[in-house]
């Protein structure tokens, strides 16, 4: 065994903070506060992990094949958020990790910025990690992965402290979310388990992207994608990111080249699999050494593929990674099924897309239309989520926006 020293956004923060350790009572100087110990207590959204003292260990669920088509055992432990006495631009995370039998263990960190969580960033033990912007609230997440057979990886003795030793320049959330044209494939795998522990159902609604940096908790949608067709009558879907793939697991191609996990010589918006397939990049192989058989940069669950977008074959789509920039947002609030997107502010309008449960939707403006009763009460306000596309605010948690 090799030993190394190395918590929905604004809607869920109040509940999460009730159990969050505070750093206000930290001894020492403001410049170098002591580390805050983070309890080994998996919070909401955790899956397939267990606790042994101060350690988080991979649980006993069997190996599953996800969007990457790599059979493995995996677990996620979201730890309670930590609030510091003052905002910081970077943190130092300390922990111990055990990784037997070709297993892996990592700790990720994210920050609350402008009332929403940033993307996850891997934190190396004892090394300063820059936050996308100064924040006094951070959260840690443990990812443990192992082959189908063998020992179970673990992470323990976790602590976090603010530091001023890293310049966060270049990591700030960009002005607008990135939109890129990528090749989409259908995931299928009904009955399988996704990277966040979701069990895939028939005609499901979610997407997979090839990096855990934008992986949402099971049932959550703070990391969501807008996917639109590129030919014929345009249709759009808003779906949460609930799985990792296709092909790679460390290819956050929606980020600027300098901050990508891997493949930093590729331009922003270009998936490694696309470069490998079209140009022979990396010898035409993915990070696992497999020959890339298609240029896919996103996988779509069956309901997204067939019902929301009306696709019949793999296709090029326009994908917008909604957490990667600023702009108006709303969160779909339904208990089952999907929210239909209409071509007019009325339920009589033609369906031109769908939004999945808990997904975020981009909001361009609001207008008045048919009065609708939903989870958010009765209202005649409709939100424009794409040119010529509307959803009733009766089913969306959102603020007030400028008139269309």
Secondary structure, DSSP 8 states (H G I E B T S, - for coil): --EE----HHHHHHHHHTT--B-TT--S-STT---EE--S---TT-BSEEEETTEEEE-S---EE-TT--EEEEEEEE---EEEEEEEEEEEEEEEEE--TT-EEEEEEEEEETTEE---EEE-TTSEEEEEEEEEEEEEEEEEEE-SSS---EEEEEEEEEES-S--TT-S-BSS--EEEEEEEE---TT-B-TTS-B--TT---EEESBGGG---TT--SSEEEEEE-SSS--EEEEEEEEE-SS-SB--TTS-GGG-SS-TTS-TT--HHHHHHHH-GGGGB-TTS-B--S-EEEEE-HIIIIIIS--SS-EEEEEEEGGGB-S-EEEE--SSS-EEEESSSSTTS-EEEEE-TT-EEE--EEEEEEEEEETTEEEEEEEEEETTEEEEGGGEEE----B-
